[in-house]
Amino acid sequence: MKITKRQLRRIIKEATLDSGGEQVMSADYLREIAYEKIDKVLNDFYNDLVEDAMKAPEEAQEEMQDLIETIAMHGQQGFIGMPT
C-alpha cells in the first residue's frame, strides 16, 4: 500500500490529537523522543563496533565521530529534514 506525503502528514496529525481534537504531543515532546531514540541508536552502534566488530574503543570512537560529522555535514547541505 502506498500513501502520499499529504496522507502521511494527515495520519501523523491525527495520531497526535486526542479524541477532543486537542494536541497531546507537543513539538518539545516529539523532539525529546527523537533525541532519546537517536541517542539509543548511536550507543547501540558504538557497542556493536566494540563488542561485535571487536574494535578498540578508540577506533569505535573515531568511527562514531566520523558518522556524526557526516550527519552534521549532510544536515548543513540540506539532505536531512528537507522536503524531497
C-alpha positions in Angstrom: 0.0 0.0 0.0 1.4 3.4 -1.0 0.4 6.7 0.6 1.2 10.2 -0.4 3.2 12.6 1.8 0.0 14.6 2.4 -1.8 11.4 3.6 1.1 10.6 5.9 1.1 14.1 7.3 -2.6 13.9 8.0 -2.2 10.5 9.7 0.6 11.9 11.9 -1.5 14.9 12.7 -4.5 12.7 13.7 -2.2 10.5 15.8 -1.0 13.5 17.8 -4.6 14.6 18.6 -6.8 13.2 21.4 -10.5 12.5 20.9 -11.4 16.1 21.6 -9.1 17.4 18.9 -6.5 18.7 21.4 -2.9 18.2 20.6 -1.4 15.7 23.1 2.1 15.6 21.7 3.9 18.9 21.6 6.9 19.7 19.4 9.1 19.6 22.5 7.8 16.2 23.5 8.4 14.8 19.9 11.9 16.4 19.9 12.7 14.8 23.2 11.5 11.4 21.9 13.6 11.8 18.8 16.7 12.8 20.9 16.3 9.6 23.0 15.9 7.4 20.0 18.9 8.9 18.2 21.0 8.5 21.4 20.0 4.9 21.7 20.9 4.1 18.1 24.3 5.8 18.4 25.0 4.0 21.7 23.9 0.6 20.2 26.1 1.3 17.1 29.2 2.0 19.4 28.5 -1.1 21.4 28.3 -3.2 18.2 31.6 -1.8 17.0 33.3 -2.6 20.3 31.7 -6.0 21.0 30.8 -7.5 17.7 33.3 -5.9 15.3 36.0 -6.2 18.1 37.3 -2.7 17.5 39.3 -0.9 20.2 37.2 1.7 22.0 39.4 4.4 20.4 38.7 3.1 16.9 35.0 2.8 17.6 35.0 6.4 18.9 36.7 7.6 15.7 34.1 5.8 13.6 31.3 7.3 15.7 32.9 10.8 15.3 33.1 10.3 11.5 29.5 9.3 11.4 28.3 12.2 13.5 30.4 14.7 11.4 28.9 13.2 8.2 25.4 13.5 9.5 26.1 17.1 10.5 27.5 17.9 7.1 24.5 16.4 5.4 22.2 18.5 7.6 24.1 21.6 6.6 23.9 20.7 2.9 20.2 20.2 3.2 20.0 16.4 2.9 18.4 16.0 6.3 15.0 17.3 7.2 14.4 19.0 3.9 11.4 18.1 1.6 12.3 15.6 -1.2 
